[in-house]
Amino acid sequence: MTRPKRVCVFCGSMVGARDDYAEAARELGQEVARRGLGLVYGGGAVGLMGIAADSALTAGAEVIGVIPHGLLKREVGHGGGVEMHVVDTMHERKAKMAELSDGFIVLPGGFGTLEEAVEALTWAQLGIQAKGVVFLDVAGFWTPFLDVLDFMQREGFVREAQRPLAMRATTVAEALDKLAAFAPPPGTQPWLRPEQA
């Protein structure tokens, strides 16, 4: 098991209805820096994205943003201190964020945050990547979604061995600890490219 060097955070481009969400984003940025890690995120200067990035930068962490050209002005791409990667599509954004990081923490967010997290879980299930996905369940935000995953398992659409791919944490420290300890479930086969078959 390799110690993570960079953590990717999926989170909202808005701050949400509770102060707890912004506080969790702020604390995550600080703790990433305290542990000597880098932060990879969606490149925006607004919402929870901006809070996490600013917090990590202020605390001395490496911060890398990945943003599609089409969102660069809409989300007010982050300026000073962030190593910015501008890509053409949302698909390229997710692939680049995964390439640059060693695991994923999911803060509260909307459609885009959920879509990014579910794709990372799907890639782990298929063996495309072997990186952990931790939902930081701030004020119970992710509890209904995680309950749906439990229901999917009971109904026979998620294998019991793969349900733990979607990990839950209630504190930033717990989320980072779970990422550091993550190992793919037994029996997960690596994704084969045509030349490897």
C-alpha positions as CSV (number, residue, x, y, z in Angstrom):
1,M,0.0,0.0,0.0
2,T,1.4,3.3,-1.1
3,R,0.9,6.4,1.1
4,P,-1.3,8.9,-0.8
5,K,0.5,12.1,-2.0
6,R,-2.4,14.0,-3.4
7,V,-6.1,13.9,-2.5
8,C,-8.8,14.8,-5.0
9,V,-11.9,16.6,-3.5
10,F,-15.2,16.5,-5.3
11,C,-17.5,19.3,-3.9
12,G,-20.0,21.9,-4.8
13,S,-19.5,25.2,-6.6
14,M,-22.0,26.6,-4.1
15,V,-21.6,26.8,-0.3
16,G,-24.9,25.2,0.5
17,A,-27.4,25.9,3.2
18,R,-25.4,25.1,6.3
19,D,-22.2,26.6,7.7
20,D,-21.0,23.1,8.5
21,Y,-20.4,22.5,4.8
22,A,-18.0,25.4,4.4
23,E,-16.3,24.6,7.7
24,A,-15.6,21.0,6.5
25,A,-14.2,22.3,3.2
26,R,-11.9,24.7,5.2
27,E,-10.8,22.0,7.6
28,L,-10.1,19.6,4.8
29,G,-7.8,22.1,3.1
30,Q,-5.9,22.7,6.4
31,E,-5.6,19.0,7.2
32,V,-4.4,18.1,3.7
33,A,-1.6,20.6,4.2
34,R,-0.9,19.5,7.8
35,R,-0.3,15.9,6.5
36,G,2.0,17.1,3.7
37,L,-0.4,16.2,1.0
38,G,-1.5,18.0,-2.2
39,L,-5.0,18.9,-3.1
40,V,-6.6,18.2,-6.6
41,Y,-10.0,19.8,-7.2
42,G,-12.3,21.2,-9.9
43,G,-10.4,24.5,-10.4
44,G,-13.1,27.0,-9.3
45,A,-12.7,29.9,-7.0
46,V,-16.3,29.8,-5.8
47,G,-18.4,27.6,-3.4
48,L,-16.9,24.8,-1.4
49,M,-14.3,24.3,-4.2
50,G,-12.9,27.8,-3.6
51,I,-13.0,27.4,0.2
52,A,-11.1,24.1,0.2
53,A,-8.5,25.4,-2.3
54,D,-7.9,28.7,-0.4
55,S,-7.6,26.9,2.9
56,A,-5.1,24.4,1.5
57,L,-3.1,27.2,-0.2
58,T,-3.0,29.3,2.9
59,A,-1.8,26.4,4.9
60,G,1.0,25.7,2.4
61,A,-0.3,22.8,0.4
62,E,0.2,22.1,-3.3
63,V,-3.1,22.8,-5.0
64,I,-3.9,21.7,-8.5
65,G,-7.1,22.7,-10.3
66,V,-8.6,21.0,-13.4
67,I,-11.3,22.9,-15.2
68,P,-12.9,22.7,-18.7
69,H,-12.5,25.8,-20.8
70,G,-16.3,26.1,-20.9
71,L,-16.5,26.5,-17.1
72,L,-13.4,28.6,-16.7
73,K,-15.3,31.9,-16.7
74,R,-18.6,30.6,-15.4
75,E,-17.0,29.2,-12.2
76,V,-14.4,32.0,-12.0
77,G,-11.3,29.8,-12.3
78,H,-8.9,30.2,-9.4
79,G,-6.0,32.6,-9.8
80,G,-2.8,32.9,-7.8
81,G,-1.1,29.9,-6.3
82,V,-3.1,27.1,-8.0
83,E,-1.5,25.0,-10.7
84,M,-4.3,25.1,-13.3
85,H,-5.0,22.6,-16.0
86,V,-7.6,23.7,-18.5
87,V,-9.1,20.9,-20.5
88,D,-11.7,20.6,-23.3
89,T,-14.4,18.4,-21.8
90,M,-15.9,17.3,-18.5
91,H,-14.7,13.8,-19.3
92,E,-11.2,15.0,-19.6
93,R,-11.6,16.9,-16.4
94,K,-12.5,13.7,-14.4
95,A,-9.8,11.6,-16.1
96,K,-7.1,14.3,-15.3
97,M,-8.3,14.7,-11.7
98,A,-8.0,10.9,-11.2
99,E,-4.6,10.8,-12.9
100,L,-3.2,13.5,-10.6
101,S,-4.5,12.1,-7.3
102,D,-4.3,9.0,-5.1
103,G,-7.8,9.0,-3.7
104,F,-11.1,10.9,-3.5
105,I,-13.0,12.7,-0.7
106,V,-16.5,13.8,-1.5
107,L,-17.9,16.8,0.3
108,P,-21.5,18.0,-0.1
109,G,-22.4,19.1,-3.6
110,G,-25.0,18.8,-6.4
111,F,-25.4,16.9,-9.6
112,G,-21.8,17.3,-10.7
113,T,-20.3,16.2,-7.4
114,L,-22.5,13.1,-7.3
115,E,-21.7,12.3,-10.9
116,E,-17.9,12.6,-10.3
117,A,-18.1,10.4,-7.2
118,V,-20.2,7.7,-8.8
119,E,-17.9,7.5,-11.8
120,A,-14.9,7.1,-9.4
121,L,-16.8,4.3,-7.7
122,T,-17.6,2.6,-11.0
123,W,-13.9,2.8,-12.1
124,A,-12.9,1.2,-8.8
125,Q,-15.6,-1.5,-9.2
126,L,-14.3,-2.3,-12.7
127,G,-10.6,-2.2,-11.7
128,I,-9.9,0.8,-13.9
129,Q,-8.4,2.5,-10.8
130,A,-7.6,1.3,-7.3
131,K,-8.2,4.4,-5.3
132,G,-10.5,5.0,-2.4
133,V,-13.7,7.1,-2.4
134,V,-14.7,8.5,0.9
135,F,-18.0,10.4,1.4
136,L,-17.5,13.0,4.2
137,D,-21.0,12.9,5.7
138,V,-21.2,16.4,7.0
139,A,-24.3,16.9,9.1
140,G,-25.7,13.7,7.6
141,F,-25.6,15.1,4.0
142,W,-24.6,11.8,2.3
143,T,-26.6,9.5,4.6
144,P,-29.6,9.2,2.2
145,F,-27.4,8.4,-0.7
146,L,-25.4,5.8,1.2
147,D,-28.8,4.3,2.3
148,V,-29.6,4.0,-1.5
149,L,-26.4,2.1,-2.0
150,D,-27.3,-0.3,0.8
151,F,-30.7,-0.8,-0.9
152,M,-29.0,-1.5,-4.2
153,Q,-27.0,-4.2,-2.5
154,R,-30.0,-5.8,-0.9
155,E,-31.8,-5.8,-4.2
156,G,-28.9,-7.6,-5.9
157,F,-27.4,-4.7,-8.0
158,V,-24.3,-4.1,-6.0
159,R,-22.1,-7.0,-4.8
160,E,-21.6,-7.3,-1.1
161,A,-17.9,-7.3,-1.6
162,Q,-18.0,-4.0,-3.6
163,R,-20.4,-2.0,-1.4
164,P,-17.5,-1.0,0.9
165,L,-15.9,0.9,-2.1
166,A,-18.2,3.8,-1.0
167,M,-16.7,4.6,2.4
168,R,-18.3,7.0,4.9
169,A,-16.5,9.3,7.3
170,T,-17.9,11.9,9.7
171,T,-14.7,13.9,10.3
172,V,-11.9,15.1,8.0
173,A,-9.3,13.1,9.9
174,E,-11.3,9.9,9.5
175,A,-11.8,10.5,5.8
176,L,-8.0,11.0,5.2
177,D,-7.2,8.0,7.4
178,K,-9.6,5.8,5.4
179,L,-8.1,6.9,2.2
180,A,-4.6,6.1,3.5
181,A,-5.7,2.6,4.5
182,F,-7.8,1.7,1.4
183,A,-7.2,-1.5,-0.4
184,P,-9.4,-2.8,-3.3
185,P,-11.8,-5.6,-2.3
186,P,-10.5,-9.1,-2.8
187,G,-11.2,-10.4,-6.2
188,T,-11.1,-7.0,-8.0
189,Q,-9.5,-7.6,-11.3
190,P,-7.4,-4.9,-13.0
191,W,-8.9,-3.4,-16.2
192,L,-7.2,-4.8,-19.3
193,R,-6.4,-2.8,-22.4
194,P,-6.6,-4.6,-25.7
195,E,-2.8,-5.0,-25.9
196,Q,-2.8,-6.7,-22.5
197,A,-5.4,-9.3,-23.4
